[in-house]
Amino acid sequence: MSETIRTFASVGAVEALMLEKFRTEPFHNLHLLYGRELQSSLNGGTCSDKTLSFLRAAKQAGFDAALHSGFIGGKEIHRLVRARIGSRLFFADVGNGWPSLRLYPADREISFRCFGMSFRTEITNSRVTVFHERMGKESLQLEIEVRSRPESEIRADIAGRFSSGIVYPFNNSLRFSLVIGRKFIFLRGDRLEIYSDHDFQTVEGIQDADIPAVILRYFGYDVCSFLRITTHPLPKIPVNDSLSGSLKRPLCADNAADTSNL
């Protein structure tokens, strides 16, 4: 078997693991909004949580993987996984709130579409720049320096991310996203966005009191008990029957810097 074929097979295996994580571990910032206690009670999380989970799984699967960091809005506040496959280097952005389902090569520009949106890269001076397009608008999403920092430094940044004074784009607004079946669903503040290859739907004006019901109805996660362990008062949560279209999580699914894009 040639090295090209082996690399292709390995890339496919890593991307299959990425898709599994995008299906089973939501991107969310509930622990930032309601208390860090949630971090041990609900899987997924922000980029650091999801990236560390993927890194453990990748290493368990036998892949040559390590922590890496990226720049959003000119600040080095994003975490990725760097994977070496054969003689080539790739980056897995599993910690993205958006469905970046493909590996980004360090040596070749790529583009791909999924759920009605697109991602593409440009490479200049050993920097991989990622652009994200949705609803006809493209924005700079992420910049990745190919040269790596020591993993110990990145882990130290992760350990101090809540006490370092960093202001993330989603510090004060809810985020919860997941790939479900042939759809990508993103709860952003008071707006639920449902993306697919064929259409786009929204549910507007979601009230704080309805958030647990919305997360249960659309994502299949019961977060009522998680939210109620905090000191933040929450009213009883009615099931909002006016929300359009209940989506059920299927048993299987097909594969398919503007900080406001986060």
Backbone hydrogen bonds, N-H to C=O, Kabsch-Sander energy under -0.5 kcal/mol:
donor,donor_aa,acceptor,acceptor_aa,energy
6,R,2,S,-2.3
7,T,3,E,-2.8
8,F,4,T,-2.4
9,A,5,I,-2.4
10,S,6,R,-2.4
11,V,7,T,-2.8
12,G,8,F,-2.1
13,A,9,A,-1.8
14,V,10,S,-2.5
15,E,11,V,-2.7
16,A,12,G,-1.8
17,L,13,A,-1.7
18,M,14,V,-2.2
19,L,15,E,-2.5
20,E,16,A,-2.1
21,K,17,L,-1.9
22,F,18,M,-2.3
23,R,19,L,-1.6
24,T,20,E,-1.9
25,E,21,K,-2.4
27,F,177,S,-1.9
28,H,26,P,-0.6
28,H,45,G,-1.4
29,N,175,R,-1.5
32,L,29,N,-0.5
33,L,29,N,-1.9
34,Y,30,L,-3.0
35,G,31,H,-1.1
38,L,35,G,-1.6
39,Q,36,R,-1.6
40,S,37,E,-1.1
41,S,38,L,-1.6
42,L,38,L,-1.8
45,G,26,P,-2.0
50,K,46,T,-2.4
51,T,47,C,-2.4
52,L,48,S,-2.4
53,S,49,D,-1.8
54,F,50,K,-2.3
55,L,51,T,-2.6
56,R,52,L,-2.1
57,A,53,S,-2.0
58,A,54,F,-2.9
59,K,55,L,-2.4
60,Q,56,R,-2.3
61,A,57,A,-1.7
62,G,59,K,-1.5
63,F,58,A,-2.6
64,D,84,R,-0.5
65,A,63,F,-1.2
66,A,82,R,-2.0
68,H,80,L,-2.3
70,G,78,H,-2.5
71,F,143,E,-3.3
72,I,75,K,-2.7
75,K,72,I,-1.6
77,I,75,K,-1.9
78,H,70,G,-1.9
80,L,68,H,-2.6
81,V,92,A,-2.0
82,R,66,A,-3.4
83,A,81,V,-0.5
83,A,90,F,-2.6
84,R,64,D,-2.5
85,I,83,A,-0.6
85,I,88,R,-2.3
86,G,84,R,-0.5
88,R,85,I,-2.1
90,F,83,A,-2.6
91,F,104,Y,-1.8
92,A,81,V,-3.1
93,D,91,F,-0.6
94,V,92,A,-0.8
96,N,93,D,-1.3
100,S,98,W,-2.1
101,L,99,P,-1.7
104,Y,91,F,-2.7
106,A,89,L,-2.7
112,F,119,F,-2.4
114,C,117,M,-2.4
117,M,114,C,-2.0
118,S,133,E,-2.4
119,F,112,F,-2.6
120,R,131,F,-2.0
121,T,110,I,-2.5
122,E,129,T,-2.1
124,T,127,R,-2.2
127,R,124,T,-0.8
128,V,144,I,-2.9
129,T,122,E,-3.4
129,T,127,R,-0.6
130,V,142,L,-3.4
131,F,120,R,-3.1
132,H,139,S,-2.7
133,E,118,S,-2.9
134,R,137,K,-2.1
137,K,134,R,-2.0
139,S,132,H,-2.5
141,Q,130,V,-2.7
142,L,130,V,-1.6
143,E,71,F,-2.0
144,I,128,V,-2.9
146,V,126,S,-2.5
153,E,150,P,-0.8
154,I,150,P,-1.5
155,R,151,E,-2.6
156,A,152,S,-1.8
157,D,153,E,-2.1
158,I,154,I,-2.3
159,A,155,R,-2.5
160,G,156,A,-1.6
161,R,158,I,-1.4
163,S,160,G,-1.0
164,S,160,G,-1.0
168,Y,166,I,-0.7
171,N,168,Y,-1.8
173,S,170,F,-0.9
176,F,187,L,-1.5
177,S,27,F,-2.4
178,L,185,I,-1.9
179,V,22,F,-2.3
180,I,178,L,-0.6
180,I,183,K,-2.8
183,K,180,I,-2.1
184,F,195,Y,-2.4
185,I,178,L,-2.4
186,F,193,E,-2.8
187,L,176,F,-3.4
188,R,186,F,-0.7
188,R,191,R,-3.1
189,G,174,L,-2.6
189,G,187,L,-0.5
191,R,188,R,-1.5
192,L,203,V,-2.7
193,E,186,F,-3.1
193,E,191,R,-0.5
194,I,201,Q,-3.0
195,Y,184,F,-3.1
195,Y,193,E,-0.5
196,S,199,D,-1.6
201,Q,194,I,-2.3
203,V,192,L,-2.1
206,I,190,D,-2.5
210,D,207,Q,-1.4
211,I,207,Q,-0.5
211,I,208,D,-1.2
214,V,210,D,-2.5
215,I,211,I,-2.7
216,L,212,P,-2.3
217,R,213,A,-2.7
218,Y,214,V,-2.7
219,F,215,I,-1.8
220,G,215,I,-0.8
220,G,216,L,-0.9
221,Y,215,I,-1.3
223,V,221,Y,-0.9
227,L,223,V,-2.5
228,R,224,C,-2.0
229,I,225,S,-0.6
229,I,226,F,-0.9
230,T,227,L,-1.3
240,N,238,P,-0.6
241,D,239,V,-1.2
243,L,240,N,-1.6
247,L,217,R,-0.5
256,A,254,D,-0.9
258,D,140,L,-2.5
259,T,257,A,-0.9
261,N,258,D,-2.3
262,L,259,T,-1.4
